[in-house]
């Protein structure tokens, strides 16, 4: 699987958290460092999409066009690393068992535009937890050009393979979400 580049999506406005989630800590590590650790054994290298000062030392890819959201970060990374596919995870998701990422990789379908988790609880794909194949770049570029910036719409309209899972993660959007992780800390 070392044909992938890892991409941790940072940035965002963090309105409910009231501070940037990338630098929040669980124990001794920032969320960015935790996510890097979750994927670094599966990829040739890990990049961070977001402001450089929030990357916790991970190589940062700045947005080519600001304020385009997560698709803008994926687009900027794919443009800079032409021909590469990306394992994408948001910085603000805490996996209770990071081995679930192996399930995504095992079920990867490189013939599709990508492979993402399908959340059985929400009955929806998780567009920011998956693999974006290099072949989806042109469609992604078209979306950027016409400012169709919904990641959900992108994975629903492109040919993405969905890996059905019971969610084993916590979305960290509020201080209460962060505190709820305490019992799950290693």
C-alpha positions as CSV (number, residue, x, y, z in Angstrom):
1,X,0.0,0.0,0.0
2,X,3.0,2.3,-0.1
3,X,1.7,3.7,-3.4
4,X,-0.4,6.1,-1.3
5,X,0.4,9.4,0.3
6,X,-1.3,10.2,3.6
7,X,-3.2,13.4,4.0
8,X,-4.3,14.8,7.3
9,X,-7.0,17.4,6.7
10,X,-6.5,20.3,9.2
11,X,-7.7,23.8,9.0
12,X,-11.4,24.5,9.3
13,X,-13.0,27.2,11.4
14,X,-13.4,25.1,14.6
15,X,-16.4,27.3,15.6
16,X,-17.8,25.0,18.2
17,X,-14.4,24.1,19.6
18,X,-13.4,27.8,19.6
19,X,-9.7,26.9,18.9
20,X,-8.0,25.0,16.2
21,X,-8.5,21.3,16.6
22,X,-5.1,20.3,15.0
23,X,-3.2,21.4,18.1
24,X,-5.5,19.9,20.6
25,X,-3.8,17.2,22.7
26,X,-4.8,13.7,23.9
27,X,-2.1,12.8,26.3
28,X,1.3,14.0,25.0
29,X,0.3,14.1,21.3
30,X,-1.6,16.6,19.2
31,X,-4.6,15.4,17.1
32,X,-2.4,15.9,14.0
33,X,0.4,13.7,15.4
34,X,-2.2,11.0,16.4
35,X,-3.6,10.9,12.9
36,X,-0.2,10.8,11.4
37,X,0.6,7.8,13.6
38,X,-2.6,6.1,12.5
39,X,-1.6,6.1,8.8
40,X,2.2,6.4,8.5
41,X,2.7,2.7,8.2
42,X,0.4,2.4,5.3
43,X,1.7,5.3,3.1
44,X,5.0,6.5,1.6
45,X,4.7,9.8,3.5
46,X,2.2,11.9,5.4
47,X,1.2,15.5,4.6
48,X,-0.9,18.0,6.5
49,X,-3.4,20.2,4.7
50,X,-3.9,23.5,6.6
51,X,-1.9,26.3,8.1
52,X,1.8,25.5,8.6
53,X,1.9,26.5,12.2
54,X,-0.7,23.9,13.1
55,X,1.0,20.9,11.4
56,X,2.9,19.6,14.5
57,X,6.0,19.3,12.3
58,X,4.3,17.3,9.5
59,X,5.1,18.6,5.9
60,X,2.4,21.1,5.1
61,X,0.6,21.6,1.8
62,X,-1.0,25.1,1.7
63,X,-4.2,25.5,-0.1
64,X,-3.7,26.8,-3.7
65,X,-7.0,28.7,-3.4
66,X,-8.0,29.6,0.1
67,X,-11.4,28.9,1.7
68,X,-12.4,25.9,-0.4
69,X,-12.8,23.6,2.5
70,X,-11.6,20.0,2.6
71,X,-11.9,19.4,-1.2
72,X,-9.6,22.4,-1.6
73,X,-7.0,20.7,0.6
74,X,-7.3,17.4,-1.3
75,X,-7.1,19.2,-4.6
76,X,-4.0,21.2,-3.6
77,X,-2.3,18.0,-2.4
78,X,-3.1,16.1,-5.6
79,X,-2.0,19.0,-7.8
80,X,1.3,19.2,-6.0
81,X,1.8,15.4,-6.1
82,X,0.5,14.6,-9.6
83,X,-0.2,10.9,-10.2
84,X,-0.4,9.9,-6.6
85,X,-3.4,8.5,-4.7
86,X,-4.2,9.7,-1.2
87,X,-5.3,8.2,2.0
88,X,-7.3,11.1,3.5
89,X,-8.4,11.5,7.1
90,X,-9.6,14.6,9.0
91,X,-7.6,15.7,12.0
92,X,-10.7,15.8,14.2
93,X,-11.7,12.1,14.1
94,X,-10.4,9.9,17.0
95,X,-10.4,6.2,16.1
96,X,-11.1,4.0,19.1
97,X,-9.4,1.3,17.2
98,X,-7.1,2.6,14.4
99,X,-7.1,-0.9,12.8
100,X,-10.4,0.0,11.1
101,X,-8.1,1.9,8.6
102,X,-6.8,-1.5,7.5
103,X,-10.4,-2.5,6.5
104,X,-10.5,0.5,4.2
105,X,-7.2,-0.4,2.6
106,X,-8.0,-4.1,2.3
107,X,-11.3,-3.1,0.5
108,X,-9.7,-0.5,-1.7
109,X,-10.9,-0.5,-5.3
110,X,-8.4,1.3,-7.5
111,X,-10.7,1.0,-10.5
112,X,-13.1,3.5,-8.8
113,X,-12.5,7.2,-8.2
114,X,-11.9,6.3,-4.6
115,X,-12.8,4.2,-1.6
116,X,-14.5,5.7,1.5
117,X,-16.2,4.4,4.6
118,X,-19.9,4.1,4.6
119,X,-21.3,4.8,8.0
120,X,-24.0,2.3,8.8
121,X,-25.4,4.4,11.7
122,X,-25.8,7.5,9.6
123,X,-26.5,5.6,6.4
124,X,-24.2,7.9,4.5
125,X,-20.6,7.8,3.1
126,X,-17.9,9.5,5.1
127,X,-16.3,11.5,2.3
128,X,-13.3,12.7,4.4
129,X,-12.3,9.2,5.5
130,X,-11.0,7.3,2.5
131,X,-8.7,6.9,-0.5
132,X,-8.9,9.4,-3.3
133,X,-7.4,7.7,-6.4
134,X,-5.2,9.8,-8.7
135,X,-7.8,9.2,-11.5
136,X,-10.3,11.4,-9.7
137,X,-8.1,14.5,-10.1
138,X,-9.8,15.9,-13.2
139,X,-13.3,15.6,-11.7
140,X,-12.0,17.2,-8.5
141,X,-10.5,20.1,-10.5
142,X,-13.8,20.6,-12.4
143,X,-15.6,20.9,-9.0
144,X,-13.1,23.4,-7.8
145,X,-13.5,25.5,-11.0
146,X,-17.3,25.6,-10.7
147,X,-17.1,25.9,-6.9
148,X,-19.0,22.7,-6.2
149,X,-17.3,22.2,-2.9
150,X,-19.3,19.6,-1.1
151,X,-17.2,16.5,-0.4
152,X,-20.4,14.5,0.2
153,X,-21.7,15.4,-3.3
154,X,-18.3,14.6,-4.8
155,X,-18.2,11.0,-3.5
156,X,-21.9,10.5,-4.3
157,X,-21.6,11.7,-7.9
158,X,-18.2,10.1,-8.7
159,X,-17.7,6.4,-8.8
160,X,-16.5,5.8,-5.2
161,X,-16.5,2.3,-3.6
162,X,-18.1,2.3,-0.2
163,X,-16.8,0.1,2.7
164,X,-19.7,-0.4,5.1
165,X,-18.7,-0.1,8.8
166,X,-20.1,0.5,12.2
167,X,-18.4,3.7,13.2
168,X,-15.6,3.2,15.7
169,X,-14.6,6.8,16.0
170,X,-15.5,10.0,17.7
171,X,-15.9,13.3,15.8
172,X,-14.2,16.0,17.9
173,X,-16.2,19.2,17.4
174,X,-16.7,20.5,20.9
175,X,-14.7,20.5,24.2
176,X,-17.2,17.9,25.4
177,X,-16.3,15.6,22.5
178,X,-12.7,15.9,23.4
179,X,-13.4,15.1,27.1
180,X,-15.5,12.0,26.1
181,X,-12.3,10.4,24.6
182,X,-10.7,10.2,28.1
183,X,-12.0,6.6,28.7
184,X,-10.7,5.5,25.3
185,X,-7.1,6.9,25.7
186,X,-4.4,4.3,25.5
